[in-house]
């Protein structure tokens, strides 16, 4: 039997008086692709830091491939993109990839790592001259250049444009298809839906859901009602309805409710002018909102 | 799984050290504010202060010229400058940019990281004294025997080692604020007699100087050109340097642990 790629056992983490993680136990098997979802400050980055041994748990244990995460043998099997970390600006892209390759026992060729991140044209640029999205891609190149068994990606697509994100997700999908373990945290629910076989929802430092995206969606009994209006709807038009959530973006309204018929009847009665009306099952984002009772700010 | 089992579990350390040292070196070298001041400043001071009186005797009747004395002084000033100022500041800057978090998440062992930083700083220091030596020889016609050149270079490099520890400590304690560090370093260099012979300095400084690490290092480099200013023996000086090295590296280790505890506990 092989060791789990990641194992947290009754793990808690306190920063002074703040309890960032409370008694979390979870195990991620090799080859799994797991998305960790949660609002800001929920404990996602803390979880990743503990899994990687960047921080120590206040109580409980963390194992990486069955070893202490600080063990270099364990570290040599993972590639990491951390949200907050900086990179030396005065190195060229190819130089820093070369440097990071030397940390790993069986690295990929430099050019391959750079190509996977889509940075071929920037290979000879200084890191400080890269754009925000290119920085993120450089982090990907650094994470994959060691040819690791597991990838930890903390908010990997922040700062990327639409095309960059699409390409990035494709690359990560390919790595996952090759049997790599991928653990990513994200705000973007469609990323989790698209990539992950398993979603772990964290809120207030505890795991509140751990299941496949489909199973999590199915937990939300409600239906989603979407429509557009000619003018942004007034608050009074939507007031007093039995809603679980309400998202109004300009002319587009998205409602989540357990009583779709009643809500629709009331909307018609109030004479709200609805176009492109659609009623469907909840998506991951709504499931997430329903579970955490918070609005998601993309 | 057999393919996984047979492959090495960690990367070899020496190539890692070589790559890391090279990267640290070019990182320092490509910042003109660092490389230019580190490499050019000692020669520039030499041009301003030493050049005009290079062939004069250090004091009436001395067989040592001011040029020789000042070459030794600036060699020491140069190497310590690299360690204390540039090196400490670059470390503080990197911490400010959270590069330490990036390094922390890789399988790079911390001792390799620090050894590479020290090696790269030593390389810059070596370039600085070679440039200074060439400048002194060509522009000021300073003459030393081959043995003196070698001894001076070696001693200056050895004397830089305690200041590596000091640079590390400052990098972890101080922010990337060169003004404060310079405010301490430059007067210390003066007080140790690196710019003007100690006997020309105010009396109270003459009393303080013997306890300063730069002063002890200065005796060693001056000694290599026959210009030591006090009677003590060089073995005493080396003992002082060793003690300073131990003290500064302990300080650096303490500062490092404190920083790590704050950030990564």
Interface residues (C-beta under 8 A of the other chain):
Chain A: X2 X52 X54 X55 X56 X72 X73 X75 X76 X80 X82 X84 X85 X86 X87 X88 X89 X90 X91 X95 X96 X98 X99 X100 X102 X103 X104 X105 X106 X107 X126 X142 X146 X149 X152
Chain B: X1 X4 X7 X8 X9 X10 X11 X15 X16 X18 X19 X20 X23 X26 X27 X30 X31 X94 X97 X98 X99 X101 X102 X104 X105 X106 X107 X108 X109 X264 X265
